[in-house]
Amino acid sequence: MDDNFRIGIIGGKGKMGSFFKNFFEKKGFSVLISDISGPLTNIELVNKSRVILISVPLQAFQKVIEEIAEFINFNHWVIDICSLKREPVRIMKKYLKKGEILATHPLFGPYEKDLKGKTIAFYPIRGKNIIKWFKKIMLEEGINLVKISPKKHDEIMALVQVINHFWLIVLAKIIKDSKIPLKDVVFLSTPSFLSQLHILKRLSWQDAELYTKIQLNNPMGKKLRSLLCKNCVNFNKGLNSKNAESIFKEYFNLAKEMAIRLEKLLNKVSPDNI
C-alpha cells in the first residue's frame, strides 16, 4: 500500500466512527477524521484520503454525500456503514459519479473487543479493487461477510433489528410492570431466561437516538410489529379458551420445528446463501 493511502472517516468522533478509527490504526493504516467539531472539514478529509468511510446518522447521510460528491474522483473508494441499505445505496448511486463504492452494514456495535465470528453485510455498487481490499482486511479478523441486496437486507433487518429491539423493550416494561423485584428475577432465572437478561443488559450501552432511527426508519418495521402483536393476541386468546392445551401444543410444536432447523443452521460458521 502506498504512503498516500489514507482512510478518512466522516463522523469519526461518533461511536462507530471511533471504533473503525481504532480498528484501521491497529491494522497499520493512517486514519483521518472529520466531524461537526473535528479538525478537518469533510471536503478537506476527502482531498487528503483514498478511502472515505461514512459513519453518520441516516438522516444526515444525503447531506454529507451531496457535500462531498464533486470532490470524489476516480481514485477514491467510498464505503458506508448505515444500518439500512436501500436508501443509502440509492443516494450514493445518484450523487457519486466517480470512484469505487461499497455499501456495508456491520452487524455489531462499537463495544466489541473480538470481531471473530461477527458479520458484516455488504453490497458492491461500483468497482472491484475496493471489494478485494475490504474482504482481505475483514477476513483477516475472522469476520463473516454476507453479500446481499439492499432490499433483502432491509427486509431481514426488520426482523433481526426492529423486532429484536421491540421485544427487548417490551420485556423490560413487563418486568417493571410486574413489580417483581429485579434482584429476585435475576437470582431465580433459568439459564435460558438469564441469557435474555444478558441481552437486555446490553441496552445500557446503546444510544437511544440510534435505536429510535432503527425502529422507525425501516419501512418493513410497521408490518412486522403488527405481526408480532397479532400473534401475541391470538396466542393469548387461545390459552384463555377451552382449547388451551391443544393450542399451546400446536404453537409449541411449530416452535420446535423452527428450533430443529435453527440447530442445523447455527452449527455453520457462516451462511452458505442468504
N, C-alpha and C positions, 0 to 999 in steps of 0.2 A: 504494500500500500504506500502511495507516495506521501511526501511530507505535508502536502497541502490538503490531504484527505481529513477534513474535519467534519464532525457531526454537530449540527446546530439544532437545539431543542427549543421550539416556540412553546412557551408555557413551562419553562424549565424550573420554575420555583414551586410549581404545584406538586402534589404528592407523586403522581405517576411520572411527571417530568423529572423530579428529583431522583426517583427510582432509576430511570433509564440513564440519567446523567452518571450516577454511580456505577451502573451496570457497564456502560461503554467505557468509562475511565478505567475500570478494573480489567477490561479487555485490552487496554493499551491505546485506546483512541483519544485524540484531542477533542474535547467537547466544549462548545459554546452554548450559552443560554440567552434567551430574551424572555421578558415578562412585562407585566404592567409597570413594575418598578425596577426592571432589570437594567444592567449597564449598557446593553445593546438594544437598538430598535429591531423590529422584525426584519426590516429591509437590510440593515447592516449585517444581521446574522446570516441572511440568505447570501449576501455578497461575499461573506467570509467562509462559507461552509459548502461541502459537497453533498452531504446527506442532510435533509431537512425533516426532522421528526416533529409532527404537530401534535401537541398534547394540551388541547384546550377544551373547555366545555362545548357541547354540541351547539348551544345557542350562539356561541362566538365563532364557530368554525367557518361559516361562509364569509364573514367579515375579514377573517385572517387570510383566507385563500384569495379573496378579491384584492387584498392589500399587497400580497407578495407575488401575484400571478405574473405581472410583466417583468419581474426580476428573476424568474425561474428560467434558466437556459437549458440547452440540450445536455449539458454535463451533470445537471442536478438529479438527485434521487430524492423523491418525496414519499414519506411514509406517514400515515395517520394511525391513531390508536383509539378511535372513537368506539364506544360500546354498541352503537348501531352502525350499520354499514350502507344501507340503501341511499340515504340522503347524503352522507359524506362522499360516496362514490359518484353520485350524480353531480355534486358540486365540483369535485376535482376534475371530472371529465369535461365539464362545461368551461371552467376557467383556466385550467393548466394545459396549455397547448404544447409545451415543451417539457423535456426531461422524462425520466422514468418514474412511474408511480406505483405504489403498492399500498393497498388497504389492509389493515390488520386490526385485530381485537385480542389483546392479551386477556385470557380468561383467568386472571388472578389479580390480586391487589398489590399495593405498594409496600406491604409489610412482609412479603415472602422472603425468607432467607435462603431457601434452596429451591431452584426452579426445575430440578429434575422431576419429570413426570407431569409438569404443568403443561397447559395447552395454549397455543396462540392460533386463532383462526386467521386466514389470510385470503386475499383475492387479488390476483395480478391485474392491474389496469393497463400498464404500458411498460415495455422493456424487460429484458432477460437478465441483465447484469445485476440489477437490484435484488431480484429473486434469488439468484445464485449466492450473492453475498449474505443476504438475510438468512437464508436456510443454513449456510455454513455456521454463522455466528450462533444461531439459536440451537441447532442440533448439537453443537459442542457443549451446550449446557444441559443436554438431555431433555429439551423441550419438545413436546409433541406438536407438529404443525399440521393443521387441517385446512385444506383448500375447500372453500365453499362459496357459493354465490351470495351476493348481498341479500337478496330476497329470502333465500332459505335460512341464512344466518339470523335475520331479524325474526323470522317465524319461530325458530328454535329458542332464541333469547327470550321470547315472550313466555316460554315455559321455564327455561333454565334460570333466568334472572327475575322477570316480573312476578311469576307465581311463587318462586322460592322466597323472594323478599316479602311478598304479600303475606305468605303463610307464616314467616318468622315474626312479622309484626303482629299478626293476629294471635299467634301463640303467646307472645309477650303480654298482650292485652287480656287474654283468657287467664293467664297465671295471675295477673294483677287483680282482675275482677273476681277470681275465685276466693280471694282473701286468705288463701293458704300461705303461711309464711314461706318465703323463698328458701330459707335455710332448710326447712323441712322437706321441701320439694327436692332439693339437691341431695340431701342425706338419704332419702328413700327412693331415689331414681333407679330404675333398671338400667343396665348398660346401654340399651338402645335409646332410651329417653335421655340419658346423660349425654349421649352423642349429639342429640338435638340441642340440648342446652349449651354444649360447647360451640355449636354452630351459631346459636343465638348470641352467645357471648361475643362473637366476632363483630357484631354490630357496634360494639362500644368503640371500635377503632375507625368506624366508617363515617363518611361525610353525608349529612342529611340532604344537602343540595344535590349531590351526585345521585343519590338513591331516588330522590324525587324525580329527577330527569329520566332515569332509567325506567321508573314506574309509569310515568305519564307520556313519554315521547314515543314509546313503541306502539305502532298502530294496531298490533295484534293483542296488546295488553288487555284492552276492554273486553274483547271476546273471551279470552282465557280466564279472566277474573270472574266473568259471568258464568262460565262453565264450572269453575270451582264452586261458586256459591250454589249453583243449581244442583250439583252433585251432593253437596253438604245437606241441602234442604231435603232432597229426595231420600238420601240415606237415613237421615234423622227421622223423617216421616215414616219410613219403613220400619225402623226399630221401635217406633211407638205404636205400631199396628199389631194386630193379632198374628201376623205372619212374620214377626220379628226374627225368629230363629232361622227360618229358611232364607229370608232376605239377607241376614248377616252372612250366612254361609255362601250365598251367591256372590256377594261383594268380596268376601274373603278369598274365595276360590279364584275370582278374577285377579285379585292382587297377587295370589300365589303363582298364577300363570305368568304374570309380569315378572315376579321375583325369579322364577326359573330362567326366563330369558335374560334377565339382568345378570344373573350369576355367570352365565356364559360370556356375556359381553364385557363385564367388568374384569374378567380374568385376562383380557387383552391389554397390552401395553398402550396401544392407541387404536382408534377406529380404522378399519380397513377402507371403509367407504361410508360417507355420511350423506 
